[in-house]
């Protein structure tokens, strides 16, 4: 056990526990708040792995924007306050889902764990290096991504405008 | 110095938990939370691969940034669709049978 291992164990345990609570809690809003903790813990994992820029972007975009959007959607869809068993499927369905989720985890572990046996020194990646690579090697994917964001913006606007069927009178 | 097995295990657990969340939830917003967890696991796997060396063009970090951006775009569109479905049907229960009267014939 190295010190980085211990740090990663702490952040990873927080992440996995919060993720488990996010998918099993009966409170709709608590689920979004546990998601905040899971994504924040993930940012901590990135920090331990030496990817500071990715950790900061994770906090900015996920915790700052995505979770706010999710909570906003819960408000717009009149999320009930308080526990409700209606957010999850029936017991048999959940059991099947748990078996499938455990199967996915087992499959990934079977592939990945044999690759991670010995201790490795982490390679430091400087923010300057990432910036040079984004605007050098990855500049065209980067531009395509900005186009994707624009299309998503317009698409969301179009979807929210076109909810009424054609025959019905718009309010 | 770090054991790569730990990040791999956390990423696999996140992806499994996200799969459970996608399959076991009825509320469409909660399904979306499962999707976010799967994407987070994928990002962790990318960052781990980048942190363990042998990485030209720092692709592990750059691709994680791209995945985060694409996830943000995906969430915007998915939530727009969810709000539109709520306005059309009055609920966002994805296990409810499609009502044939809604939106010109439904399924």
Interface residues (C-beta under 8 A of the other chain):
Chain A: X2 X4 X5 X8 X9 X12 X15 X16 X19 X20 X22 X23 X28 X31 X32 X35 X38 X39 X42 X45 X46 X48 X49 X50 X51 X53 X54 X57 X58 X61 X62 X65 X66 X69 X70 X72 X73 X74 X76 X77 X78 X79 X86 X87 X88 X89 X93 X94 X96 X97 X98 X100 X101 X102 X103 X104 X105 X106 X108 X109 X112 X113 X115 X116 X117 X118 X119 X120 X121 X122 X123 X125 X129 X130 X133 X134 X137 X138 X141 X142 X145 X148 X149 X151 X152 X153 X155 X156 X157 X159 X160 X162 X163 X165 X167
Chain B: X1 X2 X3 X4 X5 X6 X7 X8 X9 X10 X11 X12 X13 X14 X15 X16 X17 X18 X19 X20 X21 X23 X24 X25 X26 X27 X29 X30 X32 X33 X34 X36 X37 X40 X43 X44 X45 X47 X48 X50 X51 X52 X53 X55 X57 X58 X59 X60 X61 X62 X64 X65 X66 X68 X69 X70 X71 X72 X73 X74 X75 X76 X77 X79 X80 X81 X82 X83 X84 X86 X87 X88 X92 X93 X95 X103 X104
